[in-house]
Amino acid sequence: MTDTTAAPAFSVPRRTWLSLSVLLLGVAMALLDTTIVNVALPTIRTSLDASESTLSWIISGYALAFGLALIPAGRIGDRFGHTWVFVVGLAGFTLASLWCGLATGPTSLIVARVVQGLFGGMFFPAVTALIQLMFPGPLRGRAFAVMGATIGFSTALGPIVGGLLIEAFGTGDGWRSIFFVNLPFGVVAVTAAILLLPRIVAGSQARGVDLLGLVLLAGGLVALLVPLIQGQDAGWPLWTWLSLGGGVVLLVLFFVWESAVARRGATPLVPPGLFRHGHFTGGVILAMVYFAAFTSIFFTISILWQAGLGHTALESGLVSIPFAIGSILGASQSDRLAVRLGRSVLVVGTGLVALGLVSVWLILTTVDAADLNHWILLPPLLVAGVGSGMFIAPNAQFIVATVDRAEAGAASGVVGTSQRIGSAAGIAVIGSVLFGSLDFPAGRPTPAIVADTFAHAAASAMAVSAALAVLAFALVFALPKRVAH
């Protein structure tokens, strides 16, 4: 009797699950573009005569713009409805993908990637917010688990898809296909979103976007990111240190301004009340550190495999298959494990990621470059993938569930921004370490010397990623032991 009456309380119409599939298609497109470019970087460098810092900007510029758009997009969604924010953002993302594919030089590609990131960040918070609003009780956890699987799988699948496309369309301009592939999926997703997604509006009392807050936040993050990317090439002159200091000052001013806006009764870009929850604050920091470690490993491996070891883009992409498979396996069990174990599932997940990345670092440090192959990296990347799948979906649920449902969009924006900032900063730092560690001897180096030099540089970069993963494992204990499902 009890079971039959309780079941309807946790059921949703079939249309809701179809709506989720539309949201996840957008997620897949956005996250695929975080890593699909990695395997194309050597080809882009040759085709467009791009510098090392340009390669970092192609990745970090997208991630930073993505992150900066998340918070205002979340607030706009809270006010006007997340569905229309999703539709407009996804349409803009699709058109920006076309622009990227048609880019004629490094600068135009970086600008197009920034625009693509801005539109990606515009529609992404609507996904988490709509899941939070559409699904009740345990079904919400299941939906977040599917989202986590999509995030992990799409991110890990990016290098494989990129490698296949470049293999099919050639190493000259074949890199353009990694952006053109978004066009048919974008058209389908936008059309389906208009037809299927619900018109849910929460928190309609919001009174606009805090433009000065957005300027202070953007200025602070850019001031921090520019020297991280350009500093190594420039030899760390005085301006890089002044920029880092200025970025810190701007971020302090941002938080002071947000508190002032809230005291006046206006709507701040980031509601300070969100950070009164210690669990939420800890989760934001954790997300930033984790994504810095997680995203950067594909950057390092792609550069090593192609520029250092002379493999093709497809061979470089195949290295990530174990991580992709592990992500699917981990995410498929994450919701059930989160219900049973609570925070322990996150502890296990980050522990496995840390173990996997430390093992990859040890392999790069101890194995000769001539003996490196994808089979050697298969076990640690599989372990790290399982851990990543176990972590991503429950982590998002743990963090967003600590705030009021009416502020789901704002909370999702803050969490997503911390993830993208972590990705951007991770690529900037890892790129600086990787390229800064390349020390070729005088004269024309042999292929063996090139391989050894890149392997040494990759080991240094992977050491940073592994250290960040260990730090994420320590930070996971800041989250609550359990959340309501």
C-alpha positions, 0 to 999 in steps of 0.5 A: 500500500505504501509503495504504490502510493509513494511511487507517483510522487517520484515519477515524471512524464516521458516528455521530461526525460526527452527534455533532459536528452535535449539538455544533455546534447547541449552539455555534450557540445559544450564539454566536447569543445573543451577538449576536442581542440587539444588534439588539433593544436599541433595542426593549428600551430602549423596551419596558422603559424601559431605561437605556444601562448596562442595554443594556450589562449585557444583553450583558456580563452574559451574556458574563461569566457565560458566561466564569465558568462555563467553567473549572469546567465544564471541570474537572467534565467532565474528572472526570465526563464532558463529555457529561453536562455538555453535556446539563445545561448545554444544558437549563438554557440552553434554560429560561433562554431561556424566562425571558428571553423572559418577563422583565417589566423590565430587572432581571429580563431582566439576571438571566435573561441572567446565568443563561442565560450561566452555563448556556451557559458550562457546556456550551460547554467540553465541545464543544472537549474532545469534539472533541479526544477524539473525532477523531484526527489531521487529522480533528481539524483538520477538525472544528475548522474546521467549529466555527470556521465555526459560531462565526463564522457564528452570531455574524455571523448573530445580527443578521440572525435578530434583525432578521427575528424583530422584523420578523415579531413587531413592535417592541413585544414582538417582541424576546421572540421572539429568546429563544423561538426557542431553545426548539425547537432546545434540545429537539432538541439535548438529546434528540439529545445523550442519544442520540448523544454518547459517554460519554468521561471524561478526567482522572478523577483530578480531585478537585473544584472549587476554590470559593474560586478561583472566588469570587476570579476572579468577584469580580475580574472583576465588580469590573473590569466594573462600573465599566467599564459604570457609570462613564460614566453615573456620571461616574467617581466614586471608587468606580469607581476603587476597584473597578478597583483591587480587581479587580486585587488579587482577580485577583492573589490568585486566581493566588497561591491557584491556585499554593498549591492546586496545590502541595498536590496538590489540583485548582486551578480553573486549573492553573498548569501550563497557563501554563508554556507560553508559547504557551498564555499568549500564545494566551489573551491573544490570544483575549481581545483578539481577541474584544473587537474582534470582538464589539463591532462588531455592538453599535456598528453596531446602535445606529448603524443604528437609534437614529442613522440610523432604520433597522429592526432587519431593515435593521440585521441585514442589514449583517452579511451580508457578515461572515457570508458572509466567515466561512463562506468563511474557515473553510471553508479554514482547516484546509487553510491551517493545515496548509500555512501553520501560524501564517501562516494566523492572521497573515493572518486577524488582518491581514484583520480589522484591515484591515477594521475600520480601513476601517470606522472610516475610512468612519464618519469620512469619510462623511456620516451621510446617505450611510451605507448597507450597500453602503459597509460591504460590502467591509470587513466581507466582508474582516473576515469572511474573516479572522475565519473563517480565525482562529477555528478554527485559533486554538483548535486551536493553543492547546488542542494545547499542553496534555495531552489529559487537561486538554483540558477545563480548557484549553478552559475557560481559552481560552473564558473569555478569549474571553468576558471579552474580549467582556464587556470589549469591550462595556463599553468600547465602550458607554462610548465610544459613549454617552459620545461622544454630545453633542447640542446644546441643544433638540430635535435634528433627525433630521440632527443625531441621525444626525451625532451617532451617526455621530461616536460610532460612529466613536469606538467603532469606532476602539477596536475597530480598535485592538484588532484591530491589537493582536491582529494583533501578538499572534498571533506569540506562538503556535507556528509549527506544531502537531501535527495 
